[in-house]
Amino acid sequence: MKTFRKLSITLNGYEPEDLIKKLETQNAQYWSHNIEKDRYIEDLSATVYCFAYSENIDKPPARLYLMEKQKGIFSVTNILPTEKYELSYDEYNSLLLSFHDELVVPAVQQTSIHIEITPPEIKLEDFIPKNVANSLQAFSSNSKKSIDIYYQPFNQQSWFEFLTTLHRSKAHLSTELLEKALLEDGWSDESAVKLGMEYEFARDLLKYYEAKNG
């Protein structure tokens, strides 16, 4: 499944100002530090630094926001387009990778600063055991991928098998990730949301039953 990549920069003893100066001095054709858009967030006692990307053939103009979310660790908190409503997964990840390759990597060479960037795709097996992922796939593959307004049966036995298998595994699967997996497997937005609601109710019910009955 496609996902928005994440980039973190661990300073390892360097001061935040040192990192920002190193980023500013890189000879990147399309990236620049937009100081006017920097802002201090008092509640977090942290400055959000803005780096602007000018329009290019294969990437839209955008602003990337970098913040020291944890002491000594900077993270890209968001990338927002300046001439459209939102970025696709591919556009967002392309911009993040450009920032990583053209500014961050050359800036931290020959330093102890550590960079980490997550992959552009994730698998359910990264979060839940394989047998649980298989049970979800079995349900999705054998269902008609729609739920009407009267909530007609939708391969209920396979759905229950997935829910109980997940519950027994003690693994955590967020509703957001479940809905995303269903959408990518062909379910409609409405049906994925309905299943997400059904999922939350079922998980709460199973937890309650287990707590009451040991």
SEGUDO-290858 format. One line per 2 residues: number of its first residue (from 1); their letters; for each residue x, y, z of N, C-alpha, C, CB. Coordinates in Angstrom, 3 decimals. Glycine has a CB too. Example, Ala and Ser with C-alpha at 12.3 -4.5 7.8 and 13.67 -1.06 7.14 Angstrom:
! residues 2
1) AS) 13.190:-5.690:7.800:12.300:-4.500:7.800:13.200:-3.300:7.800:11.308:-4.473:9.046  12.850:-2.250:7.080:13.670:-1.060:7.140:12.900:0.030:7.870:14.084:-0.598:5.725;
//
This chain:
! residues 214
1) MK) 0.843:-1.190:0.000:0.000:0.000:0.000:0.881:1.243:0.000:-0.955:0.003:1.221  0.505:2.217:-0.827:1.243:3.469:-0.837:1.012:4.220:0.464:0.834:4.332:-2.038;
3) TF) 2.037:4.937:0.905:1.926:5.741:2.121:2.809:6.965:1.983:2.317:4.919:3.379  2.566:7.965:2.816:3.421:9.137:2.820:4.716:8.801:3.560:2.699:10.351:3.474;
5) RK) 5.836:8.997:2.897:7.125:8.713:3.504:7.409:9.707:4.636:8.243:8.764:2.444  8.259:9.287:5.569:8.653:10.148:6.680:10.169:10.295:6.691:8.145:9.579:8.033;
7) LS) 10.606:11.484:7.039:12.037:11.769:7.100:12.375:12.328:8.473:12.459:12.760:5.983  13.366:11.730:9.124:13.836:12.231:10.412:15.342:12.440:10.348:13.463:11.255:11.562;
9) IT) 15.806:13.443:11.087:17.222:13.818:11.112:17.651:13.906:12.567:17.478:15.178:10.361  18.519:13.003:13.001:19.013:12.994:14.375:20.327:13.753:14.433:19.192:11.542:14.897;
11) LN) 20.370:14.800:15.265:21.497:15.728:15.258:22.775:15.167:15.876:21.114:16.971:15.980  22.631:14.276:16.841:23.813:13.670:17.482:24.826:14.714:17.952:24.493:12.706:16.516;
13) GY) 24.331:15.693:18.703:25.217:16.691:19.294:25.271:18.012:18.564:26.570:16.147:19.374  24.842:18.068:17.318:24.825:19.326:16.577:23.656:20.197:17.061:24.716:19.061:15.047;
15) EP) 23.827:21.494:16.971:22.764:22.425:17.324:21.777:22.553:16.157:23.353:23.812:17.700  20.508:22.800:16.442:19.519:22.962:15.367:19.918:24.025:14.345:18.172:23.319:15.959;
17) ED) 20.483:25.133:14.825:20.882:26.200:13.914:21.967:25.731:12.942:21.375:27.410:14.707  22.828:24.813:13.423:23.883:24.286:12.552:23.279:23.514:11.379:24.841:23.376:13.352;
19) LI) 22.243:22.702:11.667:21.591:21.942:10.601:20.955:22.869:9.583:20.537:21.001:11.180  20.221:23.877:10.066:19.535:24.789:9.150:20.540:25.523:8.272:18.676:25.800:9.933;
21) KK) 21.665:25.956:8.841:22.692:26.636:8.046:23.274:25.711:6.988:23.810:27.158:8.950  23.483:24.448:7.366:24.016:23.487:6.403:23.036:23.278:5.252:24.320:22.147:7.092;
23) LE) 21.737:23.224:5.559:20.730:23.053:4.515:20.672:24.278:3.600:19.355:22.796:5.141  20.815:25.465:4.198:20.732:26.702:3.415:21.883:26.845:2.419:20.715:27.902:4.346;
25) TQ) 23.021:26.286:2.754:24.211:26.493:1.919:24.358:25.466:0.799:25.443:26.461:2.780  23.403:24.558:0.678:23.493:23.574:-0.402:23.076:24.193:-1.729:22.618:22.349:-0.091;
27) NA) 23.731:23.767:-2.775:23.461:24.310:-4.114:22.343:23.501:-4.780:24.753:24.287:-4.995  21.133:23.665:-4.250:19.973:22.949:-4.786:19.203:23.891:-5.711:19.051:22.417:-3.633;
29) QY) 18.947:23.463:-6.913:18.374:24.344:-7.929:16.964:24.818:-7.587:18.354:23.640:-9.257  16.156:23.932:-7.026:14.745:24.274:-6.844:14.343:24.512:-5.387:13.895:23.186:-7.413;
31) WS) 15.237:24.204:-4.427:14.910:24.355:-3.008:15.529:25.628:-2.437:15.393:23.131:-2.213  14.792:26.280:-1.531:15.313:27.453:-0.825:14.637:27.569:0.535:15.093:28.748:-1.657;
33) HN) 15.346:28.160:1.485:14.779:28.394:2.817:13.896:29.628:2.759:15.901:28.563:3.893  12.591:29.433:2.976:11.644:30.544:2.964:11.510:31.073:4.398:10.248:30.096:2.388;
35) IE) 12.437:31.951:4.770:12.504:32.426:6.158:11.215:33.122:6.575:13.687:33.380:6.336  10.558:33.797:5.647:9.328:34.532:5.977:8.218:33.606:6.460:8.844:35.315:4.764;
37) KD) 8.295:32.322:6.063:7.266:31.371:6.467:7.658:30.569:7.719:6.974:30.422:5.321  8.865:30.770:8.229:9.234:30.133:9.496:8.325:30.669:10.601:10.741:30.389:9.840;
39) RY) 8.013:29.825:11.558:7.192:30.311:12.673:7.525:29.553:13.951:5.691:30.169:12.346  7.413:30.271:15.054:7.684:29.679:16.368:6.362:29.255:16.998:8.447:30.684:17.297;
41) IE) 6.286:27.995:17.413:5.081:27.476:18.068:5.329:27.468:19.567:4.711:26.037:17.549  4.701:28.388:20.241:4.966:28.578:21.665:4.605:27.352:22.497:4.204:29.777:22.173;
43) DL) 3.474:26.714:22.176:3.033:25.553:22.952:4.037:24.415:22.893:1.686:25.071:22.454  4.757:24.301:21.775:5.731:23.227:21.605:7.161:23.692:21.862:5.625:22.654:20.211;
45) SA) 7.319:25.008:22.064:8.649:25.595:22.259:9.583:25.175:21.124:9.239:25.169:23.628  9.084:25.266:19.911:9.865:24.821:18.752:9.572:25.715:17.553:9.551:23.341:18.412;
47) TV) 10.570:25.846:16.689:10.426:26.612:15.457:10.162:25.666:14.294:11.686:27.467:15.189  9.192:26.025:13.471:8.932:25.283:12.249:9.628:26.026:11.118:7.390:25.126:11.979;
49) YC) 10.537:25.332:10.449:11.293:25.926:9.348:10.647:25.534:8.021:12.783:25.476:9.390  10.538:26.513:7.128:9.878:26.287:5.845:10.902:26.302:4.707:8.787:27.354:5.602;
51) FA) 10.867:25.249:3.902:11.707:25.188:2.705:10.777:25.108:1.493:12.701:23.954:2.752  11.000:26.020:0.566:10.114:26.126:-0.592:10.709:25.408:-1.786:9.846:27.593:-0.939;
53) YS) 9.840:24.759:-2.538:10.226:24.104:-3.787:9.568:24.849:-4.935:9.820:22.593:-3.792  10.369:25.384:-5.837:9.810:26.107:-6.975:9.365:25.130:-8.053:10.836:27.102:-7.544;
55) EN) 8.505:25.587:-8.916:7.882:24.709:-9.909:8.920:24.059:-10.823:6.876:25.494:-10.747  8.717:22.787:-11.086:9.581:22.022:-11.974:8.688:21.188:-12.873:10.587:21.124:-11.175;
57) ID) 9.258:20.555:-13.882:8.462:19.794:-14.847:7.697:18.660:-14.185:9.353:19.239:-15.940  8.355:17.925:-13.281:7.738:16.717:-12.742:7.254:16.839:-11.307:8.697:15.601:-12.826;
59) KP) 7.369:18.040:-10.714:6.909:18.233:-9.333:6.219:19.582:-9.208:8.094:18.134:-8.332  5.132:19.659:-8.446:4.428:20.928:-8.261:5.148:21.799:-7.226:2.967:20.676:-7.825;
61) PA) 4.978:23.123:-7.288:5.550:23.982:-6.254:4.917:23.664:-4.898:5.346:25.474:-6.609  5.731:23.734:-3.854:5.232:23.325:-2.547:6.093:23.919:-1.443:5.198:21.793:-2.434;
63) RL) 5.604:23.799:-0.218:6.369:24.205:0.960:6.528:22.995:1.875:5.671:25.389:1.711  7.750:22.748:2.293:8.060:21.643:3.201:8.367:22.221:4.576:9.261:20.789:2.672;
65) YL) 7.799:21.601:5.615:7.953:22.108:6.967:8.776:21.141:7.806:6.585:22.346:7.612  9.816:21.689:8.446:10.775:20.900:9.211:10.791:21.412:10.647:12.200:20.970:8.575;
67) ME) 10.683:20.481:11.611:10.604:20.902:13.009:11.333:19.914:13.908:9.140:21.040:13.450  11.907:20.418:14.979:12.539:19.579:15.992:11.431:19.074:16.922:13.653:20.372:16.793;
69) KQ) 10.778:17.970:16.533:9.640:17.447:17.288:10.076:16.833:18.606:8.889:16.414:16.464  11.248:16.207:18.603:11.853:15.702:19.828:13.219:16.345:19.968:11.958:14.142:19.819;
71) KG) 13.714:16.439:21.200:15.007:17.064:21.430:16.076:16.358:20.599:15.372:17.031:22.931  16.706:17.115:19.711:17.776:16.574:18.910:17.337:15.785:17.687:18.604:15.726:19.745;
73) IF) 16.033:15.753:17.410:15.533:15.009:16.253:14.587:15.889:15.445:14.817:13.709:16.700  14.988:16.214:14.238:14.128:16.973:13.335:13.295:16.013:12.493:14.967:17.907:12.427;
75) SV) 12.068:16.427:12.162:11.189:15.640:11.301:10.503:16.557:10.302:10.143:14.864:12.136  10.264:16.032:9.125:9.417:16.749:8.170:7.974:16.534:8.611:9.652:16.253:6.680;
77) TN) 7.310:17.600:9.008:5.954:17.471:9.548:4.882:17.507:8.468:5.693:18.568:10.548  5.191:18.168:7.337:4.189:18.213:6.260:4.818:18.820:5.009:2.932:19.036:6.695;
79) IL) 4.216:18.526:3.884:4.543:19.173:2.615:3.227:19.604:1.994:5.356:18.216:1.651  3.078:20.899:1.741:1.819:21.427:1.232:2.027:22.094:-0.123:1.211:22.422:2.230;
81) PT) 1.162:21.806:-1.083:1.272:22.460:-2.396:0.866:23.919:-2.306:0.402:21.737:-3.439  1.401:24.736:-3.179:1.056:26.161:-3.171:0.078:26.547:-4.270:2.304:26.987:-3.306;
83) EK) -0.141:25.646:-5.238:-1.022:25.991:-6.359:-2.101:24.945:-6.614:-0.205:26.179:-7.612  -2.284:24.010:-5.698:-3.345:23.015:-5.825:-3.823:22.631:-4.432:-2.854:21.762:-6.611;
85) YE) -4.892:21.849:-4.364:-5.517:21.558:-3.075:-4.698:20.583:-2.244:-6.906:21.002:-3.286  -4.231:19.499:-2.859:-3.484:18.509:-2.100:-2.533:17.751:-3.025:-4.442:17.534:-1.386;
87) LS) -1.578:17.070:-2.404:-0.604:16.276:-3.136:-1.002:14.805:-3.112:0.804:16.463:-2.546  -0.731:14.121:-4.204:-0.910:12.670:-4.218:0.240:12.033:-3.434:-0.966:12.118:-5.689;
89) YD) 0.096:10.732:-3.167:1.190:10.012:-2.507:2.475:10.170:-3.313:0.840:8.510:-2.335  2.386:9.975:-4.621:3.585:10.023:-5.465:4.207:11.417:-5.471:3.244:9.600:-6.897;
91) EY) 3.384:12.461:-5.542:3.900:13.823:-5.542:4.569:14.158:-4.207:2.772:14.818:-5.832  3.901:13.818:-3.119:4.454:14.089:-1.785:5.797:13.377:-1.617:3.463:13.639:-0.677;
93) NS) 5.825:12.096:-1.954:7.039:11.310:-1.767:8.162:11.760:-2.688:6.749:9.847:-1.995  7.814:12.201:-3.887:8.812:12.705:-4.818:9.466:13.979:-4.277:8.174:12.972:-6.188;
95) LL) 8.666:14.863:-3.698:9.185:16.091:-3.108:10.055:15.784:-1.884:8.029:17.026:-2.718  9.592:14.871:-1.050:10.369:14.515:0.143:11.712:13.904:-0.249:9.580:13.533:1.030;
97) LS) 11.700:13.031:-1.245:12.935:12.406:-1.691:13.879:13.445:-2.310:12.630:11.289:-2.702  13.325:14.409:-3.031:14.139:15.477:-3.593:14.807:16.280:-2.489:13.291:16.392:-4.474;
99) FH) 14.060:16.627:-1.439:14.611:17.361:-0.298:15.711:16.536:0.376:13.492:17.710:0.721  15.455:15.242:0.528:16.421:14.320:1.134:17.705:14.247:0.302:15.803:12.914:1.279;
101) DE) 17.561:14.052:-0.997:18.720:13.827:-1.870:19.513:15.104:-2.149:18.263:13.225:-3.180  18.789:16.213:-2.358:19.440:17.426:-2.829:19.902:18.359:-1.712:18.515:18.161:-3.726;
103) LV) 19.269:18.286:-0.548:19.660:19.164:0.560:20.250:18.388:1.740:18.457:19.970:1.031  19.477:17.438:2.242:19.858:16.808:3.511:21.118:15.956:3.380:18.715:15.950:4.028;
105) VP) 21.142:15.061:2.407:22.292:14.152:2.272:23.603:14.903:2.097:22.084:13.214:1.092  23.683:15.846:1.141:24.955:16.574:1.021:25.271:17.440:2.237:24.930:17.443:-0.213;
107) AV) 24.234:17.930:2.939:24.457:18.806:4.098:25.097:18.075:5.269:23.146:19.418:4.545  24.796:16.796:5.426:25.261:16.068:6.614:26.467:15.172:6.330:24.132:15.228:7.176;
109) QQ) 26.987:15.234:5.126:28.176:14.441:4.826:29.327:14.835:5.746:28.585:14.617:3.353  30.080:13.831:6.175:31.220:14.013:7.063:30.818:14.606:8.411:32.248:14.901:6.403;
111) TS) 29.574:14.316:8.838:29.112:14.677:10.179:28.552:13.420:10.830:28.034:15.824:10.133  28.233:13.537:12.121:27.620:12.415:12.836:26.102:12.463:12.775:28.072:12.404:14.285;
113) IH) 25.554:13.420:12.030:24.091:13.528:11.889:23.566:12.306:11.147:23.691:14.840:11.137  22.492:11.732:11.686:21.922:10.509:11.115:20.581:10.810:10.449:21.749:9.426:12.206;
115) IE) 20.383:10.256:9.261:19.143:10.452:8.501:18.390:9.131:8.409:19.441:11.010:7.080  17.087:9.208:8.518:16.248:8.021:8.306:15.035:8.412:7.480:15.807:7.389:9.663;
117) IT) 14.784:7.660:6.409:13.617:7.898:5.562:12.882:6.581:5.379:14.027:8.508:4.182  11.566:6.615:5.544:10.772:5.395:5.460:10.444:5.063:4.009:9.484:5.537:6.278;
119) PP) 10.094:3.815:3.713:9.771:3.423:2.333:8.443:4.002:1.867:9.734:1.906:2.212  8.220:4.046:0.540:6.987:4.627:-0.005:5.782:3.690:0.062:7.213:5.033:-1.432;
121) EI) 6.015:2.442:0.401:4.911:1.490:0.491:5.043:0.670:1.764:4.876:0.565:-0.748  3.899:0.268:2.298:3.867:-0.571:3.488:3.017:-1.803:3.203:3.315:0.214:4.712;
123) KL) 3.217:-2.830:4.001:2.416:-4.050:3.891:1.713:-4.280:5.220:3.301:-5.284:3.502  0.565:-4.919:5.156:-0.138:-5.239:6.397:0.733:-6.083:7.320:-1.447:-5.973:6.095;
125) ED) 1.576:-6.945:6.716:2.443:-7.805:7.513:3.463:-7.010:8.315:3.156:-8.791:6.620  3.618:-5.711:8.017:4.501:-4.867:8.821:3.870:-4.528:10.161:4.844:-3.584:8.068;
127) FI) 2.545:-4.748:10.276:1.833:-4.340:11.484:1.130:-5.505:12.178:0.823:-3.272:11.144  0.740:-6.495:11.418:0.002:-7.624:11.993:0.614:-8.929:11.498:-1.512:-7.551:11.623;
129) PK) 0.406:-10.034:12.242:0.948:-11.321:11.801:0.403:-11.733:10.431:0.628:-12.402:12.829  1.167:-12.548:9.743:0.805:-12.953:8.387:-0.541:-13.671:8.344:1.883:-13.847:7.805;
131) NV) -0.830:-14.511:9.357:-2.098:-15.237:9.329:-3.291:-14.291:9.467:-2.131:-16.282:10.441  -3.104:-13.181:10.190:-4.174:-12.187:10.316:-4.363:-11.463:8.986:-3.855:-11.170:11.447;
133) AN) -3.253:-11.087:8.358:-3.337:-10.438:7.045:-3.996:-11.357:6.025:-1.940:-10.026:6.556  -3.680:-12.642:6.108:-4.283:-13.611:5.183:-5.789:-13.733:5.404:-3.621:-14.983:5.346;
135) SL) -6.204:-13.660:6.674:-7.641:-13.782:6.956:-8.396:-12.558:6.450:-7.884:-13.966:8.468  -7.781:-11.388:6.522:-8.411:-10.191:5.964:-8.498:-10.301:4.447:-7.627:-8.922:6.367;
137) QA) -7.429:-10.777:3.818:-7.427:-10.932:2.370:-8.461:-11.953:1.921:-6.045:-11.341:1.884  -8.615:-13.033:2.709:-9.617:-14.052:2.378:-11.017:-13.463:2.425:-9.516:-15.246:3.341;
139) FS) -11.275:-12.629:3.429:-12.578:-11.968:3.518:-12.801:-11.040:2.323:-12.689:-11.176:4.833  -11.814:-10.191:2.059:-11.965:-9.188:1.004:-12.099:-9.830:-0.377:-10.777:-8.232:1.017;
141) SN) -11.332:-10.878:-0.603:-11.341:-11.517:-1.921:-12.650:-12.225:-2.216:-10.205:-12.500:-2.026  -13.320:-12.720:-1.173:-14.529:-13.511:-1.356:-15.807:-12.721:-1.120:-14.500:-14.690:-0.442;
143) SK) -15.692:-11.391:-1.002:-16.861:-10.553:-0.758:-17.204:-9.750:-2.004:-16.617:-9.614:0.433  -18.420:-9.247:-2.025:-18.866:-8.481:-3.192:-18.388:-7.029:-3.152:-20.383:-8.515:-3.287;
145) KS) -17.652:-6.674:-2.081:-17.028:-5.359:-1.935:-18.036:-4.216:-1.919:-16.043:-5.139:-3.049  -19.181:-4.460:-1.327:-20.146:-3.383:-1.135:-21.081:-3.747:0.007:-20.946:-3.113:-2.435;
147) ID) -21.555:-2.708:0.688:-22.512:-2.893:1.777:-23.639:-1.906:1.539:-21.846:-2.685:3.196  -24.868:-2.400:1.370:-25.943:-1.464:1.073:-26.460:-0.836:2.355:-27.083:-2.165:0.323;
149) IY) -27.392:0.086:2.200:-27.861:0.883:3.320:-28.538:0.043:4.406:-28.814:1.935:2.824  -29.071:-1.116:4.038:-29.734:-1.969:5.027:-28.771:-3.002:5.615:-30.934:-2.677:4.392;
151) YQ) -27.497:-2.847:5.296:-26.463:-3.726:5.845:-26.764:-5.190:5.595:-26.308:-3.488:7.328  -26.815:-5.523:4.323:-27.027:-6.913:3.940:-25.763:-7.725:4.223:-27.420:-7.016:2.445;
153) PF) -25.898:-9.026:4.422:-24.728:-9.865:4.712:-23.631:-9.702:3.657:-25.145:-11.335:4.799  -22.372:-9.702:4.080:-21.248:-9.480:3.181:-20.146:-10.490:3.503:-20.717:-8.020:3.300;
155) NQ) -20.458:-11.785:3.346:-19.502:-12.820:3.717:-19.148:-12.691:5.195:-18.231:-12.732:2.842  -20.188:-12.717:6.003:-20.039:-12.446:7.425:-19.109:-13.442:8.124:-21.393:-12.465:8.089;
157) QS) -19.157:-14.703:7.715:-18.324:-15.712:8.371:-16.835:-15.376:8.211:-18.620:-17.114:7.791  -16.433:-14.977:7.017:-15.031:-14.613:6.794:-14.653:-13.351:7.561:-14.766:-14.413:5.301;
159) WF) -15.605:-12.428:7.676:-15.369:-11.197:8.444:-15.141:-11.527:9.909:-16.557:-10.219:8.296  -15.999:-12.395:10.465:-15.841:-12.797:11.861:-14.523:-13.548:12.073:-17.024:-13.672:12.300;
161) EF) -14.131:-14.341:11.093:-12.867:-15.082:11.197:-11.693:-14.105:11.281:-12.688:-16.040:9.984  -11.734:-13.067:10.464:-10.681:-12.050:10.522:-10.663:-11.362:11.884:-10.877:-11.009:9.407;
163) LT) -11.826:-10.950:12.370:-11.896:-10.234:13.642:-11.375:-11.075:14.805:-13.327:-9.806:13.918  -11.792:-12.327:14.853:-11.366:-13.177:15.969:-9.888:-13.560:15.846:-12.233:-14.443:16.031;
165) TL) -9.414:-13.753:14.630:-7.994:-14.061:14.435:-7.127:-12.886:14.874:-7.711:-14.410:12.960  -7.547:-11.688:14.510:-6.820:-10.491:14.926:-6.859:-10.341:16.444:-7.408:-9.241:14.251;
167) HR) -8.017:-10.564:17.049:-8.153:-10.410:18.493:-7.257:-11.396:19.240:-9.611:-10.604:18.912  -7.223:-12.633:18.782:-6.389:-13.645:19.437:-4.903:-13.319:19.308:-6.670:-15.027:18.843;
169) SK) -4.533:-12.660:18.229:-3.111:-12.355:18.009:-2.603:-11.235:18.910:-2.883:-11.975:16.559  -3.516:-10.462:19.505:-3.168:-9.312:20.350:-2.489:-8.195:19.545:-2.250:-9.759:21.494;
171) AH) -2.535:-8.279:18.238:-1.904:-7.262:17.392:-2.808:-6.034:17.292:-1.604:-7.831:15.978  -2.205:-4.915:16.950:-2.966:-3.672:16.775:-3.018:-3.302:15.298:-2.338:-2.515:17.602;
173) LS) -4.210:-3.070:14.820:-4.419:-2.596:13.452:-5.345:-1.398:13.528:-5.014:-3.722:12.526  -4.848:-0.231:13.131:-5.677:0.969:13.208:-6.815:0.905:12.200:-4.831:2.225:12.970;
175) TE) -7.894:1.581:12.533:-9.033:1.652:11.621:-8.620:2.309:10.311:-10.197:2.426:12.264  -7.777:3.320:10.401:-7.310:4.025:9.195:-6.573:3.075:8.256:-6.391:5.202:9.580;
177) LL) -5.713:2.213:8.819:-4.954:1.289:7.979:-5.865:0.210:7.403:-3.812:0.647:8.782  -6.829:-0.253:8.192:-7.787:-1.235:7.684:-8.558:-0.663:6.499:-8.763:-1.669:8.797;
179) EK) -9.083:0.541:6.654:-9.852:1.160:5.573:-8.984:1.369:4.338:-10.444:2.499:6.033  -7.744:1.747:4.547:-6.825:1.947:3.430:-6.601:0.643:2.673:-5.486:2.507:3.928;
181) AL) -6.424:-0.460:3.418:-6.222:-1.771:2.791:-7.452:-2.173:1.984:-5.912:-2.843:3.859  -8.630:-1.911:2.525:-9.865:-2.255:1.823:-10.032:-1.423:0.555:-11.071:-2.056:2.742;
183) LE) -9.740:-0.133:0.653:-9.847:0.742:-0.515:-8.925:0.276:-1.634:-9.518:2.188:-0.132  -7.699:-0.092:-1.275:-6.752:-0.524:-2.298:-7.133:-1.878:-2.881:-5.347:-0.586:-1.720;
185) DG) -7.993:-2.607:-2.177:-8.430:-3.905:-2.694:-9.752:-3.809:-3.441:-8.559:-4.902:-1.559  -10.222:-2.567:-3.672:-11.383:-2.389:-4.537:-12.685:-2.015:-3.861:-11.597:-3.604:-5.275;
187) WS) -12.692:-1.865:-2.526:-13.912:-1.456:-1.842:-14.168:0.026:-2.082:-13.819:-1.751:-0.329  -15.431:0.421:-2.073:-15.782:1.828:-2.235:-15.462:2.577:-0.947:-17.282:1.988:-2.607;
189) DE) -15.386:3.906:-1.043:-15.129:4.724:0.147:-16.183:4.472:1.216:-15.099:6.217:-0.220  -17.457:4.453:0.788:-18.556:4.285:1.741:-18.489:2.923:2.426:-19.906:4.451:1.034;
191) SA) -18.241:1.881:1.671:-18.192:0.543:2.247:-16.999:0.379:3.177:-18.140:-0.502:1.145  -15.862:0.960:2.804:-14.672:0.874:3.661:-14.915:1.572:4.987:-13.449:1.490:2.960;
193) VK) -15.580:2.728:4.949:-15.888:3.453:6.185:-16.859:2.658:7.051:-16.476:4.840:5.867  -17.870:2.066:6.425:-18.836:1.259:7.186:-18.158:0.066:7.840:-19.973:0.778:6.274;
195) LG) -17.280:-0.587:7.115:-16.543:-1.706:7.694:-15.614:-1.229:8.806:-15.740:-2.433:6.611  -15.063:-0.032:8.647:-14.226:0.524:9.708:-15.016:0.740:10.982:-13.603:1.832:9.261;
197) ME) -16.237:1.215:10.851:-17.099:1.413:12.021:-17.463:0.071:12.641:-18.379:2.187:11.634  -17.783:-0.907:11.797:-18.107:-2.242:12.273:-16.894:-2.857:12.986:-18.563:-3.140:11.099;
199) YE) -15.737:-2.604:12.445:-14.490:-3.113:13.019:-14.264:-2.545:14.430:-13.295:-2.759:12.103  -14.439:-1.235:14.591:-14.235:-0.608:15.894:-15.209:-1.152:16.933:-14.386:0.905:15.782;
201) FA) -16.470:-1.323:16.530:-17.465:-1.866:17.452:-17.104:-3.291:17.858:-18.864:-1.832:16.816  -16.717:-4.104:16.879:-16.400:-5.501:17.159:-15.187:-5.626:18.070:-16.155:-6.256:15.861;
203) RD) -14.147:-4.817:17.820:-12.953:-4.871:18.662:-13.285:-4.497:20.110:-11.866:-3.933:18.107  -14.089:-3.434:20.273:-14.483:-3.017:21.627:-15.315:-4.105:22.313:-15.282:-1.694:21.573;
205) LL) -16.204:-4.737:21.556:-17.046:-5.786:22.122:-16.203:-6.991:22.554:-18.113:-6.221:21.104  -15.268:-7.404:21.719:-14.409:-8.539:22.059:-13.547:-8.236:23.281:-13.518:-8.907:20.871;
207) KY) -13.038:-7.029:23.378:-12.242:-6.640:24.548:-13.082:-6.627:25.813:-11.613:-5.267:24.333  -14.315:-6.141:25.701:-15.213:-6.108:26.856:-15.544:-7.526:27.315:-16.509:-5.339:26.516;
209) YE) -15.862:-8.388:26.350:-16.203:-9.769:26.686:-15.034:-10.468:27.374:-16.612:-10.541:25.424  -13.858:-10.256:26.863:-12.672:-10.903:27.439:-12.408:-10.402:28.842:-11.444:-10.661:26.561;
211) AK) -12.571:-9.091:29.050:-12.346:-8.508:30.378:-13.356:-9.028:31.391:-12.419:-6.982:30.310  -14.595:-9.229:30.951:-15.636:-9.715:31.869:-15.532:-11.206:32.152:-17.001:-9.412:31.304;
213) NG) -15.026:-11.951:31.194:-15.040:-13.423:31.329:-13.660:-14.032:31.496:-15.697:-14.039:30.127  -12.638:-13.228:31.445:-11.284:-13.718:31.729:-10.650:-14.492:30.602:-11.308:-14.572:32.930;
//
